[in-house]
Protein backbone atom coordinates (compact mmCIF):
# COMPACT_ATOMS: atom_id res chain seq x y z
CA UNK A 1 0.00 0.00 0.00
CA UNK A 2 1.62 3.29 -1.05
CA UNK A 3 2.22 6.02 1.52
CA UNK A 4 0.27 9.09 0.37
CA UNK A 5 1.75 11.33 3.11
CA UNK A 6 4.92 12.17 1.16
CA UNK A 7 3.20 14.48 -1.37
CA UNK A 8 1.35 16.20 1.48
CA UNK A 9 4.57 16.59 3.43
CA UNK A 10 6.47 17.99 0.45
CA UNK A 11 3.70 20.48 -0.33
CA UNK A 12 3.53 21.50 3.35
CA UNK A 13 7.30 22.08 3.44
CA UNK A 14 7.04 24.29 0.35
CA UNK A 15 4.23 26.29 1.98
CA UNK A 16 6.24 26.62 5.20
CA UNK A 17 9.34 27.74 3.31
CA UNK A 18 7.40 30.39 1.38
CA UNK A 19 5.71 31.56 4.56
CA UNK A 20 9.02 31.93 6.42
CA UNK A 21 10.75 33.59 3.47
CA UNK A 22 7.87 36.08 3.48
CA UNK A 23 8.79 36.85 7.09
CA UNK A 24 12.41 37.54 6.06
CA UNK A 25 13.97 34.15 6.79
CA UNK A 26 16.67 32.88 4.42
CA UNK A 27 16.58 29.30 3.14
CA UNK A 28 19.62 27.02 3.63
CA UNK A 29 18.51 23.39 3.24
CA UNK A 30 15.49 21.13 2.89
CA UNK A 31 15.28 17.57 4.22
CA UNK A 32 18.81 17.57 5.67
CA UNK A 33 19.54 14.06 6.94
CA UNK A 34 22.14 12.59 9.22
CA UNK A 35 21.76 9.07 10.59
CA UNK A 36 18.17 8.57 11.71
CA UNK A 37 17.44 12.29 11.98
CA UNK A 38 16.05 14.73 9.47
CA UNK A 39 15.54 18.48 9.53
CA UNK A 40 12.58 19.42 7.32
CA UNK A 41 13.88 22.93 6.69
CA UNK A 42 16.99 24.80 7.74
CA UNK A 43 16.48 28.56 7.64
CA UNK A 44 18.29 31.62 8.95
CA UNK A 45 16.60 34.32 10.98
CA UNK A 46 19.22 37.04 11.02
CA UNK A 47 22.33 35.45 12.55
CA UNK A 48 20.42 32.54 14.07
CA UNK A 49 19.95 29.10 12.51
CA UNK A 50 16.40 27.84 12.62
CA UNK A 51 15.67 24.15 12.26
CA UNK A 52 12.03 23.92 11.23
CA UNK A 53 9.81 20.93 11.83
CA UNK A 54 6.79 21.05 9.51
CA UNK A 55 3.58 19.30 10.50
CA UNK A 56 0.51 19.20 8.27
CA UNK A 57 -2.95 17.77 8.79
CA UNK A 58 -6.00 17.52 6.57
CA UNK A 59 -8.24 17.06 9.58
CA UNK A 60 -7.97 17.10 13.35
CA UNK A 61 -9.02 13.45 13.70
CA UNK A 62 -5.42 12.53 14.63
CA UNK A 63 -5.00 15.76 16.60
CA UNK A 64 -3.88 19.22 15.62
CA UNK A 65 -0.65 19.52 13.63
CA UNK A 66 1.11 21.35 16.45
CA UNK A 67 0.54 18.38 18.76
CA UNK A 68 2.65 16.18 16.50
CA UNK A 69 6.08 16.50 18.14
CA UNK A 70 6.45 13.90 20.88
CA UNK A 71 9.33 13.55 23.32
CA UNK A 72 11.18 11.01 21.19
CA UNK A 73 11.01 13.24 18.13
CA UNK A 74 12.13 16.24 20.17
CA UNK A 75 15.25 14.32 21.17
CA UNK A 76 15.93 13.34 17.57
CA UNK A 77 15.51 16.96 16.44
CA UNK A 78 17.89 18.19 19.13
CA UNK A 79 20.56 15.62 18.22
CA UNK A 80 20.15 16.29 14.50
CA UNK A 81 20.44 20.05 15.09
CA UNK A 82 23.68 19.49 17.00
CA UNK A 83 25.00 17.28 14.19
CA UNK A 84 24.11 19.93 11.63
CA UNK A 85 26.19 22.52 13.48
CA UNK A 86 29.10 20.08 13.65
CA UNK A 87 29.06 18.93 10.03
CA UNK A 88 27.92 21.86 7.89
CA UNK A 89 30.56 24.48 7.09
CA UNK A 90 29.74 27.87 8.60
CA UNK A 91 27.21 26.48 11.10
CA UNK A 92 29.61 25.81 13.98
CA UNK A 93 29.22 28.25 16.83
CA UNK A 94 25.96 29.76 15.58
CA UNK A 95 23.01 30.18 17.87
CA UNK A 96 20.15 27.94 16.85
CA UNK A 97 16.62 27.02 17.72
CA UNK A 98 13.92 24.59 16.64
CA UNK A 99 10.65 26.02 15.37
CA UNK A 100 7.44 24.32 14.35
CA UNK A 101 5.29 25.34 11.43
CA UNK A 102 1.84 23.74 11.71
CA UNK A 103 -0.25 23.72 8.56
CA UNK A 104 -3.92 22.90 8.28
CA UNK A 105 -4.81 21.72 4.78
CA UNK A 106 -8.16 21.27 3.15
CA UNK A 107 -8.91 18.03 1.32
CA UNK A 108 -8.37 20.00 -1.88
CA UNK A 109 -4.77 20.67 -0.77
CA UNK A 110 -5.35 24.36 -0.12
CA UNK A 111 -3.79 25.87 2.98
CA UNK A 112 -6.42 26.76 5.55
CA UNK A 113 -4.09 27.98 8.28
CA UNK A 114 -0.36 28.32 9.00
CA UNK A 115 0.86 28.76 12.55
CA UNK A 116 4.53 29.38 13.38
CA UNK A 117 5.82 28.48 16.82
CA UNK A 118 9.30 29.76 17.67
CA UNK A 119 11.39 27.70 20.09
CA UNK A 120 8.96 24.79 19.87
CA UNK A 121 11.60 22.45 21.30
CA UNK A 122 13.57 23.76 24.23
CA UNK A 123 17.31 23.29 23.92
CA UNK A 124 19.10 22.19 27.09
Secondary structure in CASP SS format (residue, H / E / C, confidence):
PFRMAT SS
TARGET T0000
AUTHOR 0000-0000-0000
METHOD secondary structure of the structure
MODEL  1
X C 1.00
X C 1.00
X C 1.00
X C 1.00
X H 1.00
X H 1.00
X H 1.00
X H 1.00
X H 1.00
X H 1.00
X H 1.00
X H 1.00
X H 1.00
X H 1.00
X H 1.00
X H 1.00
X H 1.00
X H 1.00
X H 1.00
X H 1.00
X H 1.00
X H 1.00
X C 1.00
X C 1.00
X C 1.00
X E 1.00
X E 1.00
X E 1.00
X E 1.00
X E 1.00
X E 1.00
X E 1.00
X E 1.00
X E 1.00
X C 1.00
X C 1.00
X E 1.00
X E 1.00
X E 1.00
X E 1.00
X E 1.00
X E 1.00
X E 1.00
X E 1.00
X E 1.00
X C 1.00
X C 1.00
X E 1.00
X E 1.00
X E 1.00
X E 1.00
X E 1.00
X E 1.00
X E 1.00
X E 1.00
X E 1.00
X E 1.00
X C 1.00
X C 1.00
X C 1.00
X C 1.00
X C 1.00
X C 1.00
X C 1.00
X H 1.00
X H 1.00
X H 1.00
X C 1.00
X C 1.00
X C 1.00
X H 1.00
X H 1.00
X H 1.00
X H 1.00
X H 1.00
X H 1.00
X H 1.00
X H 1.00
X H 1.00
X H 1.00
X H 1.00
X H 1.00
X H 1.00
X H 1.00
X H 1.00
X H 1.00
X H 1.00
X C 1.00
X C 1.00
X C 1.00
X C 1.00
X C 1.00
X C 1.00
X C 1.00
X C 1.00
X E 1.00
X E 1.00
X E 1.00
X E 1.00
X E 1.00
X E 1.00
X E 1.00
X E 1.00
X E 1.00
X E 1.00
X C 1.00
X C 1.00
X C 1.00
X C 1.00
X C 1.00
X E 1.00
X E 1.00
X E 1.00
X E 1.00
X E 1.00
X E 1.00
X E 1.00
X E 1.00
X E 1.00
X E 1.00
X E 1.00
X C 1.00
X C 1.00
X C 1.00
END
